[in-house]
Amino acid sequence: MNAHVMDPVRPTVAATGRRAPSAELLAALRGRFAARLSTADSVLLQHGSDESSYRPQPPDAVVFVHDTAEAAFVVKACAAERVPVIAFGVGSSIEGHLLAVEGGVCIDFSQMNAVLAIRTGDLTATVQAGTTRNQLNAALAGTGFFFSVDPGADASIGGMVATAASGTNTVRYGTMRDNVVSLAVVTAQGEVIRTASHARKSSAGYNLTQLFCGSEGTLGLITEATVRIHPHPEVVAAAVVHFPTVRAAVDCVIESIQLGVPLARAEMLDALTIQAVNAHSRTALTEKPTLFLEFAGSQAQIDEQAAVVREIASGHGGGAFQWASRQEERSRLWTPRHHAYFASLQLKSGSRSMTTDACVPLSALASCVEETLDDIAAHGLLAPVFGHVGDGNFHCLVLVDPDAPDEVAAAEAFSHRLVQRSLRHGGTSTGEHGVGLHKMQYLVEEHGAVAVALMRSVKRAFDPQNIFNPGKVVSFG
């Protein structure tokens, strides 16, 4: 387990009432799963902790499943006693998604990680929910195709669907919502459904696939996913360029997109993040706001795209482009971006990170980021800022001393102001982290009371006993 979740900042969330499994239920699960059922304290603690700053809230038992039928068995057994069921992929979520606030049984999908089918002719692959994005891409090696969604962490595909994840490739290939075709889901009654066929389009019935995508394990258990895969571009080139201000860097990306440049990736790291990366990775990057860009296509297309972006960057005070086209060179250039999160955690000894994100329309991004940086400076916070500026999404890591109540309160106040700022600019309270526990309070303000009441009705219809990940996304009462 990562050290920064052992002494978290946010307090334990108050439970509405623990619903622990009976001795009879545990005996039934042990009879089916033997050593794959665990009630060991260390295992429970691991499965009651994520990358958030909430205190751990362990489940009462953990079951390691191998297939959909086993997951359905657990759900049916738990439903008979109204015992909560919480899905666990790799534990990389950061909004308290997997905390067992009412106790219950955690279903660990890490051993359910087979790549079931690769259909290059259909541009799809079908995987079990515990398959990670790196495992899928390893299976695709040599096929000429890859899975595009890259949230940074080696998250499980099931978890990425559940949180509607996105990442560095979103500007070109879209989010998880754009890349999921069909799902196998266990319902609250322990039945198994397929949400869609493998056809590229359909007008038949409600779009259950998209309803489960982003549901954060509150409507059903995703056990298999059919996702889109994409052909590798003929040529890929990466570039790093520094700017005098964050606004200049963001404006460069926005203007490039508005002019129709098909950027493959566009990531911004502020000067503080670059400072953290240099200390963490022993690099010598210029400690200025920096864009990490990637272009893809034919060599002629890349040359044309690069020329346009270079001219735009120059107009915004950007420096010389540092280029890389070979895979190992591109990896070297992109490594600082992928290390940004853990590098930032080391900026303040003994600190913990209260991590949040926001997403706004592209036209509002530069102003929103600039206002956020002014807010950080005005309140004396230590908070690196970086993100997927190609799709209007950015992250803030507020570093605080967990034993200093004033610092904790200041970080929470900042997070609240960030959400308000994002909503004011026509954006959302969370671009890709999900609602979990922390962002529930903003749903009514973002969507309206009628829409949230409708969401609650959907939850009740799909999960009338409130067994799936209770206490998350929307309240049941």
C-alpha positions as CSV (number, residue, x, y, z in Angstrom):
1,M,0.0,0.0,0.0
2,N,1.2,3.5,-0.7
3,A,2.4,5.4,2.3
4,H,0.3,8.5,1.6
5,V,-3.0,6.6,2.3
6,M,-1.9,5.3,5.7
7,D,-2.2,8.7,7.5
8,P,-4.8,10.4,5.3
9,V,-6.1,13.9,5.5
10,R,-9.8,13.6,5.1
11,P,-11.7,12.0,8.1
12,T,-13.5,8.7,8.0
13,V,-16.8,9.0,6.3
14,A,-19.8,8.4,8.6
15,A,-21.6,5.2,7.8
16,T,-25.4,5.0,7.7
17,G,-25.2,1.5,9.3
18,R,-22.9,-1.4,8.8
19,R,-24.3,-4.4,7.1
20,A,-21.8,-7.2,7.8
21,P,-22.1,-10.7,6.4
22,S,-23.3,-13.3,8.7
23,A,-21.3,-16.4,9.7
24,E,-23.5,-18.4,7.4
25,L,-22.8,-16.1,4.4
26,L,-19.1,-16.3,5.1
27,A,-19.3,-20.1,5.4
28,A,-21.1,-20.3,2.0
29,L,-18.4,-18.1,0.4
30,R,-15.6,-20.1,1.9
31,G,-17.2,-23.3,0.7
32,R,-17.2,-21.9,-2.9
33,F,-13.9,-20.0,-2.9
34,A,-11.8,-21.6,-0.2
35,A,-8.5,-19.7,0.2
36,R,-9.8,-17.0,-2.3
37,L,-12.0,-15.7,0.5
38,S,-10.0,-13.6,3.0
39,T,-10.8,-11.9,6.2
40,A,-7.2,-11.2,7.1
41,D,-6.7,-7.7,8.5
42,S,-3.9,-6.8,6.1
43,V,-6.0,-7.9,3.1
44,L,-9.1,-6.0,4.4
45,L,-7.0,-2.8,5.0
46,Q,-5.6,-3.0,1.5
47,H,-9.1,-3.2,0.0
48,G,-10.4,-0.4,2.1
49,S,-7.8,2.1,1.0
50,D,-7.3,3.8,-2.3
51,E,-5.3,6.8,-3.6
52,S,-7.6,9.3,-1.9
53,S,-6.8,11.1,1.3
54,Y,-9.7,9.5,3.2
55,R,-9.0,7.2,6.1
56,P,-9.2,3.5,5.2
57,Q,-12.6,1.9,5.6
58,P,-12.1,-1.9,5.1
59,P,-14.8,-4.4,4.0
60,D,-15.7,-7.4,6.2
61,A,-14.3,-9.9,3.6
62,V,-12.6,-10.0,0.3
63,V,-13.3,-12.6,-2.5
64,F,-11.0,-13.0,-5.4
65,V,-13.1,-14.1,-8.4
66,H,-12.0,-15.7,-11.7
67,D,-15.1,-15.4,-13.9
68,T,-18.5,-13.8,-14.3
69,A,-20.3,-16.8,-12.8
70,E,-18.3,-16.5,-9.6
71,A,-19.0,-12.8,-9.4
72,A,-22.7,-13.5,-9.8
73,F,-22.6,-16.2,-7.1
74,V,-21.1,-13.6,-4.6
75,V,-23.7,-11.0,-5.5
76,K,-26.6,-13.4,-5.2
77,A,-25.4,-14.6,-1.8
78,C,-24.9,-11.1,-0.5
79,A,-28.2,-9.9,-1.9
80,A,-30.0,-12.5,0.2
81,E,-28.7,-10.7,3.3
82,R,-28.7,-7.1,1.9
83,V,-24.9,-7.1,2.4
84,P,-23.0,-4.5,0.4
85,V,-20.8,-5.5,-2.5
86,I,-17.8,-3.3,-3.6
87,A,-15.8,-3.9,-6.7
88,F,-12.0,-3.6,-6.5
89,G,-9.7,-3.3,-9.6
90,V,-6.2,-2.1,-8.6
91,G,-7.2,0.5,-6.1
92,S,-6.0,3.6,-8.0
93,S,-9.1,5.7,-7.6
94,I,-8.7,9.0,-5.7
95,E,-12.2,10.0,-4.6
96,G,-12.9,7.3,-2.1
97,H,-14.8,5.1,-4.6
98,L,-14.0,1.8,-3.0
99,L,-14.2,2.6,0.7
100,A,-16.6,0.2,2.5
101,V,-18.6,2.9,4.3
102,E,-21.3,0.3,5.2
103,G,-19.1,-2.7,5.4
104,G,-19.8,-5.7,3.2
105,V,-17.9,-7.9,0.8
106,C,-15.2,-6.7,-1.6
107,I,-14.9,-8.5,-4.9
108,D,-11.3,-8.3,-6.2
109,F,-11.1,-8.6,-10.0
110,S,-7.3,-8.7,-10.1
111,Q,-7.2,-12.5,-10.9
112,M,-9.9,-12.1,-13.5
113,N,-7.7,-10.6,-16.1
114,A,-7.8,-12.7,-19.3
115,V,-7.9,-11.1,-22.8
116,L,-10.8,-13.1,-24.2
117,A,-10.8,-12.0,-27.8
118,I,-8.9,-9.7,-30.2
119,R,-10.9,-8.8,-33.3
120,T,-8.6,-6.7,-35.5
121,G,-11.2,-6.9,-38.3
122,D,-13.8,-5.2,-36.1
123,L,-11.2,-3.0,-34.3
124,T,-12.3,-4.4,-30.9
125,A,-11.0,-6.5,-28.0
126,T,-12.9,-8.2,-25.2
127,V,-11.3,-8.5,-21.8
128,Q,-12.2,-9.5,-18.3
129,A,-12.8,-6.6,-15.9
130,G,-9.5,-7.1,-14.0
131,T,-7.3,-6.8,-17.2
132,T,-5.2,-3.7,-16.9
133,R,-4.6,-1.3,-19.8
134,N,-0.9,-2.4,-20.0
135,Q,-1.9,-6.1,-20.1
136,L,-4.3,-5.4,-22.9
137,N,-1.6,-3.5,-24.9
138,A,0.9,-6.3,-24.3
139,A,-1.6,-8.7,-25.8
140,L,-2.0,-6.4,-28.7
141,A,1.7,-6.2,-29.4
142,G,2.5,-7.3,-32.9
143,T,-1.1,-6.8,-34.2
144,G,-0.6,-3.3,-35.3
145,F,-3.3,-2.0,-32.9
146,F,-3.4,-0.5,-29.4
147,F,-5.8,0.5,-26.7
148,S,-5.8,4.2,-26.4
149,V,-7.2,5.3,-23.0
150,D,-4.3,6.2,-20.7
151,P,-5.2,7.6,-17.3
152,G,-1.6,7.4,-16.1
153,A,-2.0,4.6,-13.6
154,D,-2.1,1.0,-14.9
155,A,-5.8,0.9,-14.0
156,S,-8.0,-2.1,-14.7
157,I,-10.3,-1.9,-17.7
158,G,-13.4,-2.5,-15.5
159,G,-12.4,0.3,-13.2
160,M,-11.8,2.6,-16.1
161,V,-15.3,1.9,-17.4
162,A,-16.8,2.3,-14.0
163,T,-15.2,5.8,-13.6
164,A,-15.5,6.8,-17.2
165,A,-11.7,7.3,-17.2
166,S,-9.7,9.3,-19.8
167,G,-6.2,10.6,-19.9
168,T,-3.4,11.8,-22.1
169,N,-4.8,10.4,-25.5
170,T,-8.2,11.9,-25.0
171,V,-7.8,14.8,-27.3
172,R,-7.4,12.4,-30.3
173,Y,-9.0,9.1,-29.3
174,G,-11.7,10.1,-26.8
175,T,-12.5,9.0,-23.3
176,M,-13.6,5.6,-22.0
177,R,-17.1,6.5,-22.9
178,D,-16.0,6.8,-26.6
179,N,-14.1,3.5,-26.5
180,V,-16.4,1.0,-24.8
181,V,-18.7,-1.1,-27.1
182,S,-20.4,-3.6,-24.9
183,L,-20.3,-4.9,-21.3
184,A,-21.1,-8.0,-19.3
185,V,-22.7,-6.9,-16.0
186,V,-24.0,-8.7,-12.9
187,T,-27.2,-7.2,-11.7
188,A,-28.3,-6.7,-8.1
189,Q,-30.3,-10.0,-8.4
190,G,-27.2,-11.9,-9.4
191,E,-28.2,-12.2,-13.0
192,V,-25.9,-11.6,-16.0
193,I,-26.7,-9.2,-18.8
194,R,-25.0,-8.1,-22.0
195,T,-25.5,-4.4,-22.6
196,A,-25.1,-4.4,-26.4
197,S,-24.0,-6.4,-29.4
198,H,-20.6,-5.9,-31.1
199,A,-22.1,-3.9,-34.0
200,R,-20.7,-0.5,-34.5
201,K,-24.1,1.1,-34.1
202,S,-27.6,0.3,-32.9
203,S,-30.9,1.9,-32.4
204,A,-32.3,-1.0,-30.3
205,G,-33.5,0.1,-26.8
206,Y,-31.9,2.2,-24.1
207,N,-28.1,2.7,-24.1
208,L,-27.3,0.5,-21.1
209,T,-23.6,0.5,-22.0
210,Q,-23.2,4.2,-21.4
211,L,-25.4,4.0,-18.3
212,F,-23.0,1.6,-16.6
213,C,-20.0,3.6,-17.9
214,G,-19.3,6.1,-15.1
215,S,-21.6,4.5,-12.6
216,E,-18.7,3.8,-10.2
217,G,-20.0,0.3,-9.3
218,T,-23.3,1.6,-7.9
219,L,-25.6,0.0,-10.5
220,G,-24.0,-3.3,-11.3
221,L,-20.7,-5.2,-11.4
222,I,-18.9,-4.9,-14.7
223,T,-17.2,-8.3,-15.4
224,E,-16.3,-8.1,-19.1
225,A,-15.8,-5.2,-21.5
226,T,-15.5,-5.0,-25.3
227,V,-13.5,-2.0,-26.2
228,R,-12.3,-0.2,-29.3
229,I,-8.7,-0.7,-30.4
230,H,-6.9,1.6,-32.8
231,P,-4.3,1.1,-35.5
232,H,-0.8,2.4,-34.7
233,P,-0.1,5.6,-36.7
234,E,2.5,5.3,-39.5
235,V,4.7,7.8,-37.6
236,V,4.6,9.3,-34.1
237,A,6.6,12.3,-33.0
238,A,6.8,13.9,-29.6
239,A,7.8,17.4,-28.6
240,V,8.5,19.4,-25.5
241,V,8.3,23.2,-25.4
242,H,8.6,25.7,-22.6
243,F,6.5,28.9,-22.2
244,P,6.8,32.1,-20.1
245,T,3.4,31.5,-18.4
246,V,0.8,28.8,-18.0
247,R,-1.7,30.9,-19.9
248,A,0.6,31.1,-22.9
249,A,1.0,27.3,-22.9
250,V,-2.7,26.7,-22.7
251,D,-3.6,29.3,-25.3
252,C,-1.1,27.6,-27.7
253,V,-3.0,24.3,-27.4
254,I,-6.4,25.9,-27.7
255,E,-5.4,27.9,-30.8
256,S,-3.9,24.8,-32.4
257,I,-7.1,22.8,-31.8
258,Q,-9.3,25.6,-33.1
259,L,-7.2,25.7,-36.3
260,G,-7.9,22.0,-36.8
261,V,-4.5,20.6,-35.9
262,P,-5.2,16.9,-34.9
263,L,-2.9,16.7,-31.9
264,A,-2.5,13.2,-30.5
265,R,-1.6,14.4,-27.0
266,A,-1.4,17.8,-25.3
267,E,-0.3,17.9,-21.7
268,M,0.7,20.9,-19.6
269,L,2.9,20.9,-16.5
270,D,3.3,24.1,-14.5
271,A,6.7,25.2,-13.3
272,L,6.2,23.8,-9.8
273,T,5.4,20.4,-11.3
274,I,8.6,20.5,-13.4
275,Q,10.6,21.4,-10.3
276,A,9.1,18.3,-8.6
277,V,9.9,16.1,-11.6
278,N,13.5,17.3,-11.8
279,A,14.0,16.4,-8.1
280,H,12.2,13.1,-8.4
281,S,13.7,11.8,-11.7
282,R,17.0,13.7,-11.6
283,T,16.2,15.4,-14.9
284,A,17.3,18.9,-15.9
285,L,14.1,20.3,-17.5
286,T,13.7,24.1,-17.6
287,E,11.5,25.0,-14.7
288,K,8.9,26.8,-16.7
289,P,5.4,26.0,-17.8
290,T,5.8,23.2,-20.3
291,L,3.8,21.5,-23.0
292,F,4.3,17.8,-23.8
293,L,2.9,17.3,-27.3
294,E,2.5,14.3,-29.6
295,F,1.7,14.2,-33.4
296,A,0.7,11.2,-35.4
297,G,0.1,10.3,-39.0
298,S,2.3,10.2,-42.1
299,Q,5.6,12.0,-42.0
300,A,4.2,14.7,-44.3
301,Q,1.2,15.2,-42.0
302,I,3.4,15.4,-38.9
303,D,5.7,17.9,-40.6
304,E,2.7,20.1,-41.6
305,Q,1.1,19.9,-38.1
306,A,4.4,20.6,-36.4
307,A,5.0,23.7,-38.5
308,V,1.6,25.1,-37.6
309,V,2.0,24.5,-33.9
310,R,5.6,25.8,-33.9
311,E,4.4,29.1,-35.4
312,I,1.5,29.3,-32.8
313,A,3.9,28.5,-29.9
314,S,6.3,31.2,-31.1
315,G,3.5,33.7,-31.1
316,H,2.8,32.9,-27.4
317,G,6.5,33.1,-26.4
318,G,7.2,29.4,-26.6
319,G,10.8,28.3,-26.8
320,A,12.5,25.8,-29.1
321,F,10.9,22.4,-29.7
322,Q,12.7,19.4,-28.3
323,W,11.8,16.5,-30.7
324,A,11.8,12.7,-30.5
325,S,10.4,10.2,-33.0
326,R,11.9,6.9,-32.0
327,Q,9.9,5.0,-29.3
328,E,12.7,5.0,-26.7
329,E,13.2,8.8,-27.3
330,R,9.5,9.5,-27.0
331,S,9.3,7.5,-23.8
332,R,12.2,9.5,-22.4
333,L,10.4,12.8,-23.2
334,W,7.1,11.6,-21.8
335,T,8.4,10.0,-18.6
336,P,8.3,13.3,-16.7
337,R,4.6,13.7,-17.4
338,H,3.8,10.1,-16.2
339,H,5.9,10.7,-13.0
340,A,4.2,14.1,-12.2
341,Y,1.8,12.8,-9.6
342,F,4.3,10.9,-7.4
343,A,7.0,13.5,-8.0
344,S,4.7,16.2,-6.7
345,L,4.0,14.2,-3.5
346,Q,7.7,14.7,-2.6
347,L,7.7,18.5,-2.7
348,K,6.8,18.7,1.0
349,S,8.3,16.3,3.4
350,G,5.6,14.4,5.5
351,S,2.8,15.9,3.5
352,R,-0.3,14.3,2.0
353,S,-2.0,15.3,-1.2
354,M,-5.6,16.3,-1.5
355,T,-6.0,15.7,-5.2
356,T,-8.8,17.2,-7.3
357,D,-9.6,17.9,-10.9
358,A,-11.8,20.2,-12.9
359,C,-12.9,20.3,-16.6
360,V,-14.2,23.3,-18.5
361,P,-15.0,24.1,-22.1
362,L,-11.9,24.8,-24.1
363,S,-12.7,28.5,-24.6
364,A,-12.8,28.9,-20.8
365,L,-9.7,26.8,-19.9
366,A,-7.0,29.5,-20.0
367,S,-9.0,31.8,-17.7
368,C,-10.0,29.0,-15.3
369,V,-6.4,27.8,-15.0
370,E,-5.1,31.3,-14.5
371,E,-7.7,32.1,-11.8
372,T,-6.8,28.8,-10.1
373,L,-3.1,29.7,-10.0
374,D,-4.0,33.1,-8.6
375,D,-6.1,31.4,-6.0
376,I,-3.2,29.1,-5.0
377,A,-0.8,32.0,-4.7
378,A,-3.3,34.2,-2.7
379,H,-3.8,31.5,-0.1
380,G,-0.2,30.4,0.1
381,L,-0.9,26.8,-0.9
382,L,1.7,24.4,-2.3
383,A,-0.2,22.9,-5.2
384,P,1.3,21.7,-8.5
385,V,-1.1,22.0,-11.5
386,F,-1.0,19.9,-14.6
387,G,-3.4,18.2,-16.9
388,H,-4.9,17.3,-20.2
389,V,-5.3,20.8,-21.7
390,G,-6.3,19.4,-25.0
391,D,-9.7,18.5,-23.6
392,G,-10.1,21.2,-20.9
393,N,-9.2,19.0,-17.9
394,F,-6.6,19.9,-15.3
395,H,-5.5,18.5,-11.9
396,C,-4.4,20.2,-8.6
397,L,-2.5,18.4,-5.9
398,V,-2.7,20.4,-2.7
399,L,0.1,19.3,-0.3
400,V,-0.7,19.6,3.4
401,D,0.5,18.5,6.8
402,P,-2.2,15.9,7.9
403,D,-1.7,17.0,11.5
404,A,-2.3,20.7,10.8
405,P,-6.1,21.3,10.8
406,D,-5.7,24.8,9.3
407,E,-3.8,23.4,6.3
408,V,-6.4,20.7,5.9
409,A,-9.2,23.2,6.1
410,A,-7.5,25.5,3.6
411,A,-7.1,22.7,1.1
412,E,-10.8,21.7,1.4
413,A,-11.8,25.4,0.9
414,F,-9.6,25.6,-2.2
415,S,-11.2,22.4,-3.6
416,H,-14.6,23.9,-3.1
417,R,-13.6,27.2,-4.8
418,L,-12.2,25.2,-7.7
419,V,-15.5,23.4,-8.2
420,Q,-17.4,26.6,-8.0
421,R,-15.0,28.2,-10.5
422,S,-15.4,25.3,-12.9
423,L,-19.2,25.3,-12.7
424,R,-19.2,29.1,-13.2
425,H,-17.2,28.6,-16.4
426,G,-19.8,26.0,-17.7
427,G,-17.7,23.0,-16.7
428,T,-18.0,20.1,-14.3
429,S,-16.9,19.2,-10.8
430,T,-14.8,16.3,-12.0
431,G,-13.5,15.7,-15.5
432,E,-12.2,12.1,-14.9
433,H,-11.7,11.3,-11.2
434,G,-15.3,10.6,-10.7
435,V,-17.8,11.5,-8.0
436,G,-17.1,8.9,-5.3
437,L,-17.6,10.4,-1.9
438,H,-16.1,13.8,-2.2
439,K,-18.0,15.3,-5.2
440,M,-21.5,14.1,-4.2
441,Q,-22.3,17.5,-2.7
442,Y,-22.0,19.2,-6.1
443,L,-24.3,17.1,-8.2
444,V,-27.4,19.1,-7.6
445,E,-25.6,22.4,-8.4
446,E,-24.2,20.9,-11.6
447,H,-27.2,19.0,-12.9
448,G,-30.2,20.3,-11.0
449,A,-32.4,18.7,-8.4
450,V,-34.7,17.1,-10.9
451,A,-31.9,15.4,-12.8
452,V,-30.3,14.1,-9.5
453,A,-33.7,12.8,-8.4
454,L,-33.9,11.0,-11.7
455,M,-30.4,9.5,-11.1
456,R,-31.5,8.4,-7.6
457,S,-34.6,6.7,-9.3
458,V,-32.3,4.8,-11.6
459,K,-30.2,3.7,-8.7
460,R,-33.3,2.4,-6.9
461,A,-34.6,0.6,-10.0
462,F,-31.3,-1.1,-10.7
463,D,-30.3,-1.8,-7.0
464,P,-33.4,-1.7,-4.9
465,Q,-31.6,-3.0,-1.8
466,N,-28.7,-0.6,-2.1
467,I,-26.1,-3.3,-2.1
468,F,-23.8,-2.0,-4.8
469,N,-21.1,0.4,-3.4
470,P,-23.6,2.2,-1.1
471,G,-22.9,5.8,-0.2
472,K,-21.3,6.8,-3.5
473,V,-22.4,9.1,-6.3
474,V,-26.0,9.7,-5.2
475,S,-27.6,9.2,-1.8
476,F,-30.2,6.4,-1.7
477,G,-32.6,8.1,0.7
